[in-house]
Structure formats: structure tokens, C-alpha cells
Amino acid sequence: MAKKNVILVKLESTAGTGFYYVKKRNPRKQTEKLAFKKYDPVVRKHVDFKEVKLK
């Protein structure tokens, strides 16, 4: 059986609200950690979201 190509990662808000998104990532093609500027509905503005391990 082949190993899966994608893993699920958690994009956690840097605003400290505890809000997060879950995203798929291929660790073979994309070796660096993900960082996006997305909307955080708790603080109602766009903030940076950084990748942490999904538990």
C-alpha cells in the first residue's frame, strides 16, 4: 500500500484568539512551513496564520 502524499496541518492565528484553519499540504513538494494572511472572525480582521502540527 502506498503512503499518502498529503498531510493535514493546522494554520493557527497569530492574534492569539485560538482560531484556526485546517489545510492539506504535500510535504514532499512543499518543504517549508505554510504562512498565510487570512480572516480571523474573532478579531474581525485579516491577520497572519502560521502552520502548527495538527494534534
PQR file with spaces between the fields and no chain letter, atoms N, CA, C, O and H, PARSE charges and radii, in Angstrom:
ATOM       1  N    MET     1       0.843   -1.175    0.000 -0.4000 1.5000
ATOM       2  CA   MET     1       0.000    0.000    0.000 -0.0000 2.0000
ATOM       3  C    MET     1       0.893    1.244    0.000  0.5500 1.7000
ATOM       4  O    MET     1       1.868    1.312    0.748 -0.5500 1.4000
ATOM       5  N    ALA     2       0.562    2.207   -0.825 -0.4000 1.5000
ATOM       6  CA   ALA     2       1.349    3.426   -0.933 -0.0000 2.0000
ATOM       7  C    ALA     2       1.055    4.367    0.231  0.5500 1.7000
ATOM       8  O    ALA     2      -0.035    4.365    0.803 -0.5500 1.4000
ATOM       9  H    ALA     2      -0.231    2.152   -1.433  0.4000 1.0000
ATOM      10  N    LYS     3       2.059    5.166    0.561 -0.4000 1.5000
ATOM      11  CA   LYS     3       1.904    6.155    1.607 -0.0000 2.0000
ATOM      12  C    LYS     3       1.163    7.379    1.046  0.5500 1.7000
ATOM      13  O    LYS     3       1.342    7.731   -0.120 -0.5500 1.4000
ATOM      14  H    LYS     3       2.945    5.168    0.096  0.4000 1.0000
ATOM      15  N    LYS     4       0.332    8.027    1.875 -0.4000 1.5000
ATOM      16  CA   LYS     4      -0.417    9.197    1.415 -0.0000 2.0000
ATOM      17  C    LYS     4       0.521   10.341    1.078  0.5500 1.7000
ATOM      18  O    LYS     4       1.546   10.524    1.734 -0.5500 1.4000
ATOM      19  H    LYS     4       0.187    7.742    2.822  0.4000 1.0000
ATOM      20  N    ASN     5       0.170   11.115    0.048 -0.4000 1.5000
ATOM      21  CA   ASN     5       1.005   12.230   -0.383 -0.0000 2.0000
ATOM      22  C    ASN     5       0.721   13.517    0.372  0.5500 1.7000
ATOM      23  O    ASN     5       1.562   14.415    0.377 -0.5500 1.4000
ATOM      24  H    ASN     5      -0.663   10.966   -0.484  0.4000 1.0000
ATOM      25  N    VAL     6      -0.429   13.634    1.007 -0.4000 1.5000
ATOM      26  CA   VAL     6      -0.775   14.882    1.679 -0.0000 2.0000
ATOM      27  C    VAL     6      -0.967   14.647    3.172  0.5500 1.7000
ATOM      28  O    VAL     6      -1.376   13.566    3.597 -0.5500 1.4000
ATOM      29  H    VAL     6      -1.113   12.904    1.003  0.4000 1.0000
ATOM      30  N    ILE     7      -0.665   15.672    3.958 -0.4000 1.5000
ATOM      31  CA   ILE     7      -0.919   15.642    5.392 -0.0000 2.0000
ATOM      32  C    ILE     7      -1.800   16.841    5.728  0.5500 1.7000
ATOM      33  O    ILE     7      -1.816   17.828    4.993 -0.5500 1.4000
ATOM      34  H    ILE     7      -0.332   16.550    3.613  0.4000 1.0000
ATOM      35  N    LEU     8      -2.517   16.758    6.813 -0.4000 1.5000
ATOM      36  CA   LEU     8      -3.332   17.873    7.284 -0.0000 2.0000
ATOM      37  C    LEU     8      -2.510   18.700    8.271  0.5500 1.7000
ATOM      38  O    LEU     8      -1.888   18.149    9.179 -0.5500 1.4000
ATOM      39  H    LEU     8      -2.504   15.956    7.410  0.4000 1.0000
ATOM      40  N    VAL     9      -2.507   20.004    8.094 -0.4000 1.5000
ATOM      41  CA   VAL     9      -1.811   20.899    9.006 -0.0000 2.0000
ATOM      42  C    VAL     9      -2.799   21.938    9.526  0.5500 1.7000
ATOM      43  O    VAL     9      -3.817   22.223    8.895 -0.5500 1.4000
ATOM      44  H    VAL     9      -3.012   20.451    7.356  0.4000 1.0000
ATOM      45  N    LYS    10      -2.480   22.487   10.670 -0.4000 1.5000
ATOM      46  CA   LYS    10      -3.334   23.470   11.324 -0.0000 2.0000
ATOM      47  C    LYS    10      -2.698   24.847   11.143  0.5500 1.7000
ATOM      48  O    LYS    10      -1.538   25.047   11.500 -0.5500 1.4000
ATOM      49  H    LYS    10      -1.653   22.256   11.183  0.4000 1.0000
ATOM      50  N    LEU    11      -3.451   25.787   10.594 -0.4000 1.5000
ATOM      51  CA   LEU    11      -2.992   27.173   10.468 -0.0000 2.0000
ATOM      52  C    LEU    11      -3.609   27.961   11.620  0.5500 1.7000
ATOM      53  O    LEU    11      -4.811   28.225   11.629 -0.5500 1.4000
ATOM      54  H    LEU    11      -4.394   25.624   10.304  0.4000 1.0000
ATOM      55  N    GLU    12      -2.780   28.331   12.587 -0.4000 1.5000
ATOM      56  CA   GLU    12      -3.272   28.983   13.797 -0.0000 2.0000
ATOM      57  C    GLU    12      -3.035   30.492   13.731  0.5500 1.7000
ATOM      58  O    GLU    12      -2.008   30.950   13.230 -0.5500 1.4000
ATOM      59  H    GLU    12      -1.803   28.117   12.580  0.4000 1.0000
ATOM      60  N    SER    13      -3.987   31.242   14.236 -0.4000 1.5000
ATOM      61  CA   SER    13      -3.930   32.698   14.201 -0.0000 2.0000
ATOM      62  C    SER    13      -2.818   33.221   15.105  0.5500 1.7000
ATOM      63  O    SER    13      -2.627   32.732   16.218 -0.5500 1.4000
ATOM      64  H    SER    13      -4.821   30.869   14.642  0.4000 1.0000
ATOM      65  N    THR    14      -2.084   34.225   14.609 -0.4000 1.5000
ATOM      66  CA   THR    14      -1.041   34.846   15.426 -0.0000 2.0000
ATOM      67  C    THR    14      -1.607   35.923   16.336  0.5500 1.7000
ATOM      68  O    THR    14      -0.873   36.508   17.132 -0.5500 1.4000
ATOM      69  H    THR    14      -2.239   34.621   13.704  0.4000 1.0000
ATOM      70  N    ALA    15      -2.917   36.197   16.228 -0.4000 1.5000
ATOM      71  CA   ALA    15      -3.554   37.189   17.097 -0.0000 2.0000
ATOM      72  C    ALA    15      -3.817   36.628   18.489  0.5500 1.7000
ATOM      73  O    ALA    15      -4.193   37.373   19.395 -0.5500 1.4000
ATOM      74  H    ALA    15      -3.514   35.722   15.581  0.4000 1.0000
ATOM      75  N    GLY    16      -3.624   35.323   18.670 -0.4000 1.5000
ATOM      76  CA   GLY    16      -3.808   34.730   19.989 -0.0000 2.0000
ATOM      77  C    GLY    16      -5.246   34.429   20.342  0.5500 1.7000
ATOM      78  O    GLY    16      -5.567   34.283   21.521 -0.5500 1.4000
ATOM      79  H    GLY    16      -3.318   34.718   17.935  0.4000 1.0000
ATOM      80  N    THR    17      -6.128   34.332   19.350 -0.4000 1.5000
ATOM      81  CA   THR    17      -7.542   34.100   19.620 -0.0000 2.0000
ATOM      82  C    THR    17      -7.878   32.611   19.724  0.5500 1.7000
ATOM      83  O    THR    17      -8.928   32.244   20.251 -0.5500 1.4000
ATOM      84  H    THR    17      -5.867   34.451   18.392  0.4000 1.0000
ATOM      85  N    GLY    18      -6.988   31.756   19.222 -0.4000 1.5000
ATOM      86  CA   GLY    18      -7.268   30.331   19.228 -0.0000 2.0000
ATOM      87  C    GLY    18      -7.998   29.860   17.986  0.5500 1.7000
ATOM      88  O    GLY    18      -8.271   28.667   17.855 -0.5500 1.4000
ATOM      89  H    GLY    18      -6.135   32.054   18.793  0.4000 1.0000
ATOM      90  N    PHE    19      -8.321   30.756   17.077 -0.4000 1.5000
ATOM      91  CA   PHE    19      -8.997   30.391   15.837 -0.0000 2.0000
ATOM      92  C    PHE    19      -7.985   29.770   14.882  0.5500 1.7000
ATOM      93  O    PHE    19      -6.828   30.188   14.835 -0.5500 1.4000
ATOM      94  H    PHE    19      -8.099   31.725   17.183  0.4000 1.0000
ATOM      95  N    TYR    20      -8.435   28.758   14.111 -0.4000 1.5000
ATOM      96  CA   TYR    20      -7.516   28.099   13.185 -0.0000 2.0000
ATOM      97  C    TYR    20      -8.258   27.583   11.964  0.5500 1.7000
ATOM      98  O    TYR    20      -9.471   27.377   11.988 -0.5500 1.4000
ATOM      99  H    TYR    20      -9.374   28.419   14.150  0.4000 1.0000
ATOM     100  N    TYR    21      -7.498   27.380   10.896 -0.4000 1.5000
ATOM     101  CA   TYR    21      -7.961   26.724    9.675 -0.0000 2.0000
ATOM     102  C    TYR    21      -7.206   25.409    9.546  0.5500 1.7000
ATOM     103  O    TYR    21      -6.099   25.277   10.070 -0.5500 1.4000
ATOM     104  H    TYR    21      -6.512   27.547   10.876  0.4000 1.0000
ATOM     105  N    VAL    22      -7.793   24.428    8.852 -0.4000 1.5000
ATOM     106  CA   VAL    22      -7.118   23.170    8.555 -0.0000 2.0000
ATOM     107  C    VAL    22      -6.900   23.115    7.051  0.5500 1.7000
ATOM     108  O    VAL    22      -7.817   23.372    6.271 -0.5500 1.4000
ATOM     109  H    VAL    22      -8.692   24.535    8.426  0.4000 1.0000
ATOM     110  N    LYS    23      -5.671   22.778    6.648 -0.4000 1.5000
ATOM     111  CA   LYS    23      -5.306   22.785    5.234 -0.0000 2.0000
ATOM     112  C    LYS    23      -4.482   21.546    4.913  0.5500 1.7000
ATOM     113  O    LYS    23      -3.776   21.017    5.770 -0.5500 1.4000
ATOM     114  H    LYS    23      -4.926   22.569    7.282  0.4000 1.0000
ATOM     115  N    LYS    24      -4.581   21.089    3.660 -0.4000 1.5000
ATOM     116  CA   LYS    24      -3.774   19.967    3.200 -0.0000 2.0000
ATOM     117  C    LYS    24      -2.458   20.483    2.643  0.5500 1.7000
ATOM     118  O    LYS    24      -2.400   21.558    2.047 -0.5500 1.4000
ATOM     119  H    LYS    24      -5.155   21.519    2.963  0.4000 1.0000
ATOM     120  N    ARG    25      -1.379   19.682    2.849 -0.4000 1.5000
ATOM     121  CA   ARG    25      -0.069   20.076    2.336 -0.0000 2.0000
ATOM     122  C    ARG    25       0.691   18.825    1.928  0.5500 1.7000
ATOM     123  O    ARG    25       0.650   17.812    2.627 -0.5500 1.4000
ATOM     124  H    ARG    25      -1.426   18.808    3.333  0.4000 1.0000
ATOM     125  N    ASN    26       1.384   18.894    0.799 -0.4000 1.5000
ATOM     126  CA   ASN    26       2.218   17.798    0.344 -0.0000 2.0000
ATOM     127  C    ASN    26       3.637   18.050    0.871  0.5500 1.7000
ATOM     128  O    ASN    26       4.303   18.970    0.395 -0.5500 1.4000
ATOM     129  H    ASN    26       1.417   19.717    0.232  0.4000 1.0000
ATOM     130  N    PRO    27       4.118   17.259    1.839 -0.5600 1.5000
ATOM     131  CA   PRO    27       5.430   17.534    2.427  0.2800 2.0000
ATOM     132  C    PRO    27       6.592   17.217    1.494  0.5500 1.7000
ATOM     133  O    PRO    27       7.710   17.672    1.738 -0.5500 1.4000
ATOM     134  N    ARG    28       6.359   16.454    0.438 -0.4000 1.5000
ATOM     135  CA   ARG    28       7.438   16.145   -0.497 -0.0000 2.0000
ATOM     136  C    ARG    28       7.718   17.306   -1.441  0.5500 1.7000
ATOM     137  O    ARG    28       8.869   17.556   -1.797 -0.5500 1.4000
ATOM     138  H    ARG    28       5.451   16.084    0.240  0.4000 1.0000
ATOM     139  N    LYS    29       6.661   18.020   -1.850 -0.4000 1.5000
ATOM     140  CA   LYS    29       6.827   19.138   -2.776 -0.0000 2.0000
ATOM     141  C    LYS    29       7.017   20.462   -2.052  0.5500 1.7000
ATOM     142  O    LYS    29       7.740   21.331   -2.538 -0.5500 1.4000
ATOM     143  H    LYS    29       5.726   17.817   -1.561  0.4000 1.0000
ATOM     144  N    GLN    30       6.387   20.627   -0.913 -0.4000 1.5000
ATOM     145  CA   GLN    30       6.416   21.890   -0.185 -0.0000 2.0000
ATOM     146  C    GLN    30       7.053   21.645    1.185  0.5500 1.7000
ATOM     147  O    GLN    30       6.372   21.256    2.134 -0.5500 1.4000
ATOM     148  H    GLN    30       5.800   19.920   -0.519  0.4000 1.0000
ATOM     149  N    THR    31       8.350   21.875    1.276 -0.4000 1.5000
ATOM     150  CA   THR    31       9.074   21.518    2.499 -0.0000 2.0000
ATOM     151  C    THR    31       9.019   22.603    3.566  0.5500 1.7000
ATOM     152  O    THR    31       9.153   22.301    4.752 -0.5500 1.4000
ATOM     153  H    THR    31       8.903   22.191    0.506  0.4000 1.0000
ATOM     154  N    GLU    32       8.821   23.876    3.169 -0.4000 1.5000
ATOM     155  CA   GLU    32       8.771   24.942    4.166 -0.0000 2.0000
ATOM     156  C    GLU    32       7.377   25.012    4.796  0.5500 1.7000
ATOM     157  O    GLU    32       6.400   24.516    4.235 -0.5500 1.4000
ATOM     158  H    GLU    32       8.712   24.121    2.205  0.4000 1.0000
ATOM     159  N    LYS    33       7.311   25.632    5.962 -0.4000 1.5000
ATOM     160  CA   LYS    33       6.033   25.751    6.658 -0.0000 2.0000
ATOM     161  C    LYS    33       5.156   26.799    5.995  0.5500 1.7000
ATOM     162  O    LYS    33       5.650   27.777    5.433 -0.5500 1.4000
ATOM     163  H    LYS    33       8.104   26.035    6.417  0.4000 1.0000
ATOM     164  N    LEU    34       3.837   26.581    6.068 -0.4000 1.5000
ATOM     165  CA   LEU    34       2.891   27.491    5.440 -0.0000 2.0000
ATOM     166  C    LEU    34       2.648   28.721    6.312  0.5500 1.7000
ATOM     167  O    LEU    34       2.661   28.635    7.540 -0.5500 1.4000
ATOM     168  H    LEU    34       3.436   25.787    6.525  0.4000 1.0000
ATOM     169  N    ALA    35       2.430   29.848    5.675 -0.4000 1.5000
ATOM     170  CA   ALA    35       2.054   31.085    6.364 -0.0000 2.0000
ATOM     171  C    ALA    35       1.168   31.879    5.412  0.5500 1.7000
ATOM     172  O    ALA    35       1.564   32.173    4.284 -0.5500 1.4000
ATOM     173  H    ALA    35       2.420   29.918    4.678  0.4000 1.0000
ATOM     174  N    PHE    36      -0.025   32.223    5.869 -0.4000 1.5000
ATOM     175  CA   PHE    36      -0.972   32.966    5.060 -0.0000 2.0000
ATOM     176  C    PHE    36      -1.517   34.140    5.856  0.5500 1.7000
ATOM     177  O    PHE    36      -1.477   34.148    7.086 -0.5500 1.4000
ATOM     178  H    PHE    36      -0.347   31.985    6.786  0.4000 1.0000
ATOM     179  N    LYS    37      -2.030   35.141    5.128 -0.4000 1.5000
ATOM     180  CA   LYS    37      -2.765   36.226    5.750 -0.0000 2.0000
ATOM     181  C    LYS    37      -4.234   35.959    5.449  0.5500 1.7000
ATOM     182  O    LYS    37      -4.669   36.094    4.305 -0.5500 1.4000
ATOM     183  H    LYS    37      -2.062   35.134    4.129  0.4000 1.0000
ATOM     184  N    LYS    38      -5.003   35.580    6.473 -0.4000 1.5000
ATOM     185  CA   LYS    38      -6.399   35.194    6.303 -0.0000 2.0000
ATOM     186  C    LYS    38      -7.261   35.931    7.328  0.5500 1.7000
ATOM     187  O    LYS    38      -6.759   36.627    8.210 -0.5500 1.4000
ATOM     188  H    LYS    38      -4.650   35.470    7.403  0.4000 1.0000
ATOM     189  N    TYR    39      -8.560   35.755    7.183 -0.4000 1.5000
ATOM     190  CA   TYR    39      -9.520   36.460    8.037 -0.0000 2.0000
ATOM     191  C    TYR    39      -9.715   35.721    9.353  0.5500 1.7000
ATOM     192  O    TYR    39      -9.942   34.511    9.363 -0.5500 1.4000
ATOM     193  H    TYR    39      -8.968   35.189    6.466  0.4000 1.0000
ATOM     194  N    ASP    40      -9.627   36.444   10.456 -0.4000 1.5000
ATOM     195  CA   ASP    40      -9.910   35.906   11.786 -0.0000 2.0000
ATOM     196  C    ASP    40     -11.218   36.524   12.269  0.5500 1.7000
ATOM     197  O    ASP    40     -11.256   37.716   12.573 -0.5500 1.4000
ATOM     198  H    ASP    40      -9.442   37.427   10.447  0.4000 1.0000
ATOM     199  N    PRO    41     -12.296   35.735   12.346 -0.5600 1.5000
ATOM     200  CA   PRO    41     -13.587   36.315   12.721  0.2800 2.0000
ATOM     201  C    PRO    41     -13.683   36.746   14.184  0.5500 1.7000
ATOM     202  O    PRO    41     -14.587   37.503   14.537 -0.5500 1.4000
ATOM     203  N    VAL    42     -12.781   36.286   15.035 -0.4000 1.5000
ATOM     204  CA   VAL    42     -12.830   36.672   16.443 -0.0000 2.0000
ATOM     205  C    VAL    42     -12.423   38.139   16.601  0.5500 1.7000
ATOM     206  O    VAL    42     -13.075   38.891   17.326 -0.5500 1.4000
ATOM     207  H    VAL    42     -12.047   35.671   14.749  0.4000 1.0000
ATOM     208  N    VAL    43     -11.346   38.544   15.925 -0.4000 1.5000
ATOM     209  CA   VAL    43     -10.920   39.940   15.992 -0.0000 2.0000
ATOM     210  C    VAL    43     -11.450   40.756   14.822  0.5500 1.7000
ATOM     211  O    VAL    43     -11.253   41.970   14.765 -0.5500 1.4000
ATOM     212  H    VAL    43     -10.817   37.934   15.336  0.4000 1.0000
ATOM     213  N    ARG    44     -12.130   40.080   13.879 -0.4000 1.5000
ATOM     214  CA   ARG    44     -12.781   40.686   12.718 -0.0000 2.0000
ATOM     215  C    ARG    44     -11.810   41.478   11.844  0.5500 1.7000
ATOM     216  O    ARG    44     -12.102   42.606   11.446 -0.5500 1.4000
ATOM     217  H    ARG    44     -12.289   39.094   13.926  0.4000 1.0000
ATOM     218  N    LYS    45     -10.658   40.882   11.549 -0.4000 1.5000
ATOM     219  CA   LYS    45      -9.710   41.479   10.619 -0.0000 2.0000
ATOM     220  C    LYS    45      -8.786   40.402   10.063  0.5500 1.7000
ATOM     221  O    LYS    45      -8.771   39.274   10.556 -0.5500 1.4000
ATOM     222  H    LYS    45     -10.421   39.966   11.872  0.4000 1.0000
ATOM     223  N    HIS    46      -8.020   40.750    9.040 -0.4000 1.5000
ATOM     224  CA   HIS    46      -7.064   39.823    8.455 -0.0000 2.0000
ATOM     225  C    HIS    46      -5.776   39.841    9.280  0.5500 1.7000
ATOM     226  O    HIS    46      -5.219   40.903    9.559 -0.5500 1.4000
ATOM     227  H    HIS    46      -8.032   41.666    8.639  0.4000 1.0000
ATOM     228  N    VAL    47      -5.317   38.653    9.662 -0.4000 1.5000
ATOM     229  CA   VAL    47      -4.076   38.511   10.425 -0.0000 2.0000
ATOM     230  C    VAL    47      -3.262   37.375    9.815  0.5500 1.7000
ATOM     231  O    VAL    47      -3.753   36.636    8.963 -0.5500 1.4000
ATOM     232  H    VAL    47      -5.770   37.791    9.435  0.4000 1.0000
ATOM     233  N    ASP    48      -2.022   37.245   10.256 -0.4000 1.5000
ATOM     234  CA   ASP    48      -1.162   36.152    9.788 -0.0000 2.0000
ATOM     235  C    ASP    48      -1.548   34.858   10.473  0.5500 1.7000
ATOM     236  O    ASP    48      -1.817   34.825   11.674 -0.5500 1.4000
ATOM     237  H    ASP    48      -1.623   37.846   10.948  0.4000 1.0000
ATOM     238  N    PHE    49      -1.570   33.792    9.686 -0.4000 1.5000
ATOM     239  CA   PHE    49      -1.796   32.451   10.192 -0.0000 2.0000
ATOM     240  C    PHE    49      -0.561   31.623    9.883  0.5500 1.7000
ATOM     241  O    PHE    49      -0.098   31.608    8.742 -0.5500 1.4000
ATOM     242  H    PHE    49      -1.352   33.820    8.711  0.4000 1.0000
ATOM     243  N    LYS    50      -0.015   30.928   10.887 -0.4000 1.5000
ATOM     244  CA   LYS    50       1.195   30.135   10.709 -0.0000 2.0000
ATOM     245  C    LYS    50       0.893   28.673   11.003  0.5500 1.7000
ATOM     246  O    LYS    50       0.011   28.348   11.798 -0.5500 1.4000
ATOM     247  H    LYS    50      -0.391   30.940   11.814  0.4000 1.0000
ATOM     248  N    GLU    51       1.643   27.805   10.348 -0.4000 1.5000
ATOM     249  CA   GLU    51       1.419   26.364   10.452 -0.0000 2.0000
ATOM     250  C    GLU    51       1.930   25.820   11.781  0.5500 1.7000
ATOM     251  O    GLU    51       3.044   26.122   12.209 -0.5500 1.4000
ATOM     252  H    GLU    51       2.360   28.069    9.702  0.4000 1.0000
ATOM     253  N    VAL    52       1.092   25.014   12.421 -0.4000 1.5000
ATOM     254  CA   VAL    52       1.483   24.222   13.591 -0.0000 2.0000
ATOM     255  C    VAL    52       1.008   22.802   13.347  0.5500 1.7000
ATOM     256  O    VAL    52       0.179   22.559   12.470 -0.5500 1.4000
ATOM     257  H    VAL    52       0.187   24.769   12.073  0.4000 1.0000
ATOM     258  N    LYS    53       1.527   21.878   14.113 -0.4000 1.5000
ATOM     259  CA   LYS    53       1.180   20.485   13.926 -0.0000 2.0000
ATOM     260  C    LYS    53      -0.250   20.215   14.398  0.5500 1.7000
ATOM     261  O    LYS    53      -0.655   20.674   15.467 -0.5500 1.4000
ATOM     262  H    LYS    53       2.200   22.076   14.825  0.4000 1.0000
ATOM     263  N    LEU    54      -1.004   19.476   13.602 -0.4000 1.5000
ATOM     264  CA   LEU    54      -2.380   19.110   13.942 -0.0000 2.0000
ATOM     265  C    LEU    54      -2.339   17.932   14.906  0.5500 1.7000
ATOM     266  O    LEU    54      -1.757   16.893   14.594 -0.5500 1.4000
ATOM     267  H    LEU    54      -0.676   19.104   12.734  0.4000 1.0000
ATOM     268  N    LYS    55      -2.945   18.087   16.061 -0.4000 1.5000
ATOM     269  CA   LYS    55      -2.895   17.026   17.075 -0.0000 2.0000
ATOM     270  C    LYS    55      -4.107   16.144   16.997  0.5500 1.7000
ATOM     271  O    LYS    55      -4.234   15.198   17.775 -0.5500 1.4000
ATOM     272  H    LYS    55      -3.418   18.931   16.314  0.4000 1.0000
